[in-house]
Amino acid sequence: MAADERTRYFRRLGKLRRSARRWSVLAGGFGGATVILTPYAGIGLADAVWAAAAGATTALAAWRWVDLRALAAQPAPPALDPAQAAARNRARLVAAVERLPAGAGVVAEVRRVRTRTALRGTSAAGPWERLDRAATTMAGMTDRLTGLAEPAVAEASVAEHSLRELAHQVASVERAVRLAPADARPPLAEAHEALTGQLEAGVAAYERLVVAAAGYLAEEYRPQLEHPAATRLTEATDLLHGFASALSELRPHPTPGMPR
């Protein structure tokens, strides 16, 4: 944002400078034409036009120079830190890709692969894989989980985000245990064990929630008797059979010996 403000500041400054110069040139041209072309015997209609143009351009040039000096007196916004600029450009690129028809899926897959790579070789990789599969399944059912199931969907979204952060914490603590000296490892190992237990329990609970959501959908969309389409097809079949029987009875049957 700061980089945008700085760019806009200098762009506006240059625009005002060019405008002030342009109106100054026009004011000088119209003023010179007025002085030279105004006759000594009096001012006619054409001379009044020249004088009005000279006065208007002079006033506009003066206003532009005043605006330019006022803007130049303001300090320019500070330059953005390179790391912040890179993050901003990356966010813009991601937003541009997500606006494409299949961009959101591509960005999600890239993030998934990046997270999987970051957790590879740690004890959080397995639970994260299970969580990712369960979250993908849950995402496919979210649009149909309405009514009484909406609070469960909201809770599942919050829990998924929390468990993903917990997986990163487990991986970070595990790496710290590997790098820590021998005397500092016991408390870190204890914390890692506790976090791993929380992650395992949380992922298992999330999987049970997904199974319960699937069961809810199965019960909600299960027909009480048979599917309505099958019922309508059976009725249509019976109706056609009835028509065929009626036509067969109405058609005269030839007797033996009668010409057809």
C-alpha positions as CSV (number, residue, x, y, z in Angstrom):
1,M,0.0,0.0,0.0
2,A,2.8,2.4,0.8
3,A,4.5,1.7,-2.5
4,D,1.2,2.5,-4.2
5,E,0.9,5.8,-2.3
6,R,4.5,6.7,-3.2
7,T,3.9,5.9,-6.8
8,R,0.7,7.9,-6.9
9,Y,2.4,10.8,-5.2
10,F,5.2,11.1,-7.8
11,R,2.7,10.4,-10.6
12,R,0.5,13.3,-9.5
13,L,3.5,15.5,-9.0
14,G,4.6,15.0,-12.5
15,K,1.1,15.4,-13.9
16,L,0.8,18.8,-12.1
17,R,4.2,19.9,-13.3
18,R,3.3,19.1,-16.9
19,S,-0.1,20.8,-16.6
20,A,1.4,23.9,-15.1
21,R,4.0,24.1,-17.9
22,R,1.4,23.6,-20.6
23,W,-1.0,26.3,-19.3
24,S,2.0,28.6,-18.9
25,V,2.9,28.2,-22.5
26,L,-0.7,28.7,-23.6
27,A,-1.0,31.8,-21.4
28,G,2.2,33.3,-22.8
29,G,1.0,32.6,-26.4
30,F,-2.4,34.1,-25.9
31,G,-1.0,37.0,-24.0
32,G,1.5,37.8,-26.7
33,A,-1.2,37.4,-29.4
34,T,-3.4,39.8,-27.5
35,V,-0.7,42.5,-27.2
36,I,0.3,42.3,-30.8
37,L,-3.2,41.9,-32.4
38,T,-5.1,44.4,-30.3
39,P,-5.6,47.5,-32.5
40,Y,-4.9,51.0,-31.1
41,A,-8.3,52.3,-32.3
42,G,-10.3,50.1,-30.0
43,I,-11.0,46.5,-29.1
44,G,-13.3,44.4,-31.3
45,L,-15.0,41.1,-30.8
46,A,-12.0,39.1,-31.9
47,D,-9.7,41.1,-29.7
48,A,-12.0,40.4,-26.7
49,V,-11.7,36.7,-27.4
50,W,-7.9,36.9,-27.5
51,A,-7.9,38.8,-24.2
52,A,-10.4,36.4,-22.5
53,A,-8.3,33.4,-23.6
54,A,-5.1,35.1,-22.3
55,G,-6.7,35.8,-18.9
56,A,-8.2,32.4,-18.5
57,T,-5.0,30.5,-19.4
58,T,-3.0,32.8,-17.1
59,A,-5.3,32.1,-14.2
60,L,-5.2,28.3,-14.8
61,A,-1.5,28.4,-15.1
62,A,-1.2,30.2,-11.7
63,W,-3.6,27.7,-10.1
64,R,-1.6,24.8,-11.4
65,W,1.7,26.3,-10.1
66,V,0.1,26.8,-6.7
67,D,-1.1,23.2,-6.6
68,L,2.3,22.0,-7.7
69,R,4.1,23.9,-4.9
70,A,1.6,22.7,-2.3
71,L,2.1,19.1,-3.3
72,A,5.8,19.4,-3.6
73,A,5.9,20.8,0.0
74,Q,4.4,17.6,1.3
75,P,6.9,14.8,2.2
76,A,6.8,11.8,-0.1
77,P,5.6,8.6,1.4
78,P,8.4,6.3,2.5
79,A,9.6,3.5,0.2
80,L,8.2,0.0,1.0
81,D,10.5,-2.6,2.5
82,P,11.6,-5.2,-0.1
83,A,10.2,-8.0,1.8
84,Q,6.8,-6.3,2.2
85,A,6.9,-5.4,-1.5
86,A,7.6,-9.0,-2.4
87,A,4.7,-10.2,-0.2
88,R,2.4,-7.6,-1.8
89,N,3.4,-8.6,-5.3
90,R,2.9,-12.3,-4.4
91,A,-0.6,-11.5,-2.9
92,R,-1.5,-9.7,-6.1
93,L,-0.3,-12.6,-8.3
94,V,-2.3,-15.1,-6.2
95,A,-5.4,-12.9,-6.4
96,A,-5.0,-12.6,-10.2
97,V,-4.6,-16.4,-10.6
98,E,-7.6,-17.1,-8.3
99,R,-9.8,-15.0,-10.5
100,L,-9.2,-17.4,-13.4
101,P,-11.8,-20.1,-14.0
102,A,-9.6,-22.9,-12.5
103,G,-7.3,-20.6,-10.6
104,A,-8.7,-21.2,-7.1
105,G,-8.1,-25.0,-7.5
106,V,-4.6,-24.4,-8.8
107,V,-3.6,-22.1,-5.9
108,A,-5.1,-24.5,-3.4
109,E,-3.1,-27.4,-4.8
110,V,0.1,-25.4,-4.8
111,R,-0.4,-24.5,-1.2
112,R,-1.2,-28.1,-0.4
113,V,2.0,-29.4,-2.0
114,R,4.0,-26.7,-0.3
115,T,2.6,-27.6,3.1
116,R,3.1,-31.3,2.4
117,T,6.8,-30.7,1.5
118,A,7.3,-28.6,4.6
119,L,5.9,-31.3,6.9
120,R,7.7,-34.2,5.2
121,G,9.9,-36.2,7.5
122,T,8.1,-35.1,10.7
123,S,5.5,-36.9,12.8
124,A,2.9,-34.3,11.7
125,A,3.0,-35.5,8.1
126,G,0.7,-38.5,8.7
127,P,-2.0,-36.7,10.6
128,W,-1.9,-33.8,8.2
129,E,-2.5,-36.1,5.3
130,R,-5.5,-37.6,7.1
131,L,-6.8,-34.1,7.9
132,D,-6.4,-33.0,4.3
133,R,-8.3,-36.0,2.9
134,A,-11.1,-35.5,5.5
135,A,-11.2,-31.7,4.7
136,T,-11.5,-32.4,1.0
137,T,-14.4,-34.8,1.7
138,M,-16.0,-32.2,3.9
139,A,-15.6,-29.5,1.3
140,G,-17.5,-31.7,-1.2
141,M,-20.5,-31.9,1.2
142,T,-20.6,-28.4,2.5
143,D,-23.1,-27.0,0.0
144,R,-25.6,-29.7,0.9
145,L,-25.1,-29.5,4.7
146,T,-27.8,-26.9,5.4
147,G,-30.4,-26.3,8.1
148,L,-29.5,-28.1,11.3
149,A,-26.1,-29.0,10.0
150,E,-24.9,-25.4,9.4
151,P,-23.4,-25.0,12.9
152,A,-21.4,-28.2,12.4
153,V,-20.0,-26.9,9.1
154,A,-18.9,-23.7,10.7
155,E,-17.3,-25.6,13.6
156,A,-15.5,-28.0,11.1
157,S,-14.0,-25.0,9.3
158,V,-12.6,-23.5,12.5
159,A,-11.3,-26.9,13.7
160,E,-9.6,-27.6,10.3
161,H,-7.8,-24.2,10.5
162,S,-6.7,-24.9,14.1
163,L,-5.5,-28.4,13.4
164,R,-3.4,-27.3,10.4
165,E,-1.7,-24.7,12.6
166,L,-1.2,-27.3,15.2
167,A,0.5,-29.6,12.6
168,H,3.0,-26.8,11.8
169,Q,3.6,-26.3,15.5
170,V,4.3,-30.0,16.0
171,A,6.8,-29.9,13.0
172,S,8.5,-26.8,14.4
173,V,8.9,-28.3,17.9
174,E,10.2,-31.6,16.4
175,R,12.9,-29.7,14.4
176,A,13.8,-27.8,17.5
177,V,14.2,-31.1,19.4
178,R,16.7,-32.3,16.8
179,L,18.8,-29.1,17.0
180,A,18.6,-28.6,20.8
181,P,21.5,-29.7,23.0
182,A,21.1,-32.8,25.1
183,D,20.2,-31.0,28.4
184,A,17.5,-29.0,26.7
185,R,15.8,-31.8,24.8
186,P,13.7,-33.4,27.6
187,P,11.2,-30.5,28.0
188,L,11.0,-30.0,24.2
189,A,10.4,-33.7,23.7
190,E,7.7,-33.6,26.4
191,A,6.0,-30.7,24.7
192,H,6.3,-32.4,21.3
193,E,4.7,-35.5,22.7
194,A,1.8,-33.5,24.1
195,L,1.3,-31.6,20.9
196,T,1.4,-34.7,18.8
197,G,-1.3,-36.3,21.1
198,Q,-3.5,-33.3,20.6
199,L,-3.0,-33.4,16.9
200,E,-3.9,-37.1,16.7
201,A,-6.9,-36.7,18.9
202,G,-8.1,-33.6,16.9
203,V,-7.7,-35.3,13.5
204,A,-9.5,-38.4,14.7
205,A,-12.4,-36.2,16.0
206,Y,-12.5,-34.3,12.7
207,E,-12.7,-37.6,10.8
208,R,-15.6,-38.7,13.0
209,L,-17.3,-35.4,12.2
210,V,-16.9,-36.0,8.5
211,V,-18.3,-39.5,8.8
212,A,-21.3,-38.1,10.8
213,A,-21.9,-35.4,8.1
214,A,-21.9,-38.1,5.4
215,G,-24.4,-40.1,7.5
216,Y,-26.6,-37.1,7.9
217,L,-26.6,-36.5,4.1
218,A,-27.4,-40.2,3.5
219,E,-30.3,-40.1,5.9
220,E,-31.6,-36.8,4.6
221,Y,-31.6,-37.7,0.9
222,R,-32.6,-41.4,1.4
223,P,-36.1,-41.9,-0.1
224,Q,-38.7,-43.5,2.3
225,L,-39.9,-46.0,-0.3
226,E,-38.5,-46.1,-3.8
227,H,-37.0,-43.3,-5.9
228,P,-39.7,-41.0,-7.4
229,A,-38.2,-41.5,-10.9
230,A,-38.6,-45.3,-10.6
231,T,-42.2,-44.9,-9.5
232,R,-43.0,-42.6,-12.4
233,L,-41.4,-45.0,-14.8
234,T,-43.3,-47.9,-13.4
235,E,-46.6,-46.0,-13.7
236,A,-45.7,-45.0,-17.3
237,T,-45.0,-48.7,-18.2
238,D,-48.3,-49.9,-16.7
239,L,-50.1,-47.1,-18.6
240,L,-48.5,-48.2,-21.9
241,H,-49.4,-51.8,-21.2
242,G,-53.0,-50.8,-20.5
243,F,-53.2,-48.9,-23.8
244,A,-51.7,-51.8,-25.7
245,S,-54.3,-54.2,-24.2
246,A,-57.2,-51.8,-25.0
247,L,-56.0,-51.4,-28.6
248,S,-55.7,-55.2,-28.9
249,E,-59.3,-55.7,-27.7
250,L,-60.7,-53.0,-29.9
251,R,-59.1,-54.3,-33.0
252,P,-61.4,-56.7,-35.0
253,H,-60.1,-60.2,-35.1
254,P,-60.6,-62.0,-38.5
255,T,-62.6,-65.2,-38.4
256,P,-61.4,-68.3,-40.2
257,G,-62.4,-68.3,-43.9
258,M,-63.0,-64.5,-44.1
259,P,-60.8,-62.5,-46.4
260,R,-58.5,-60.1,-44.7
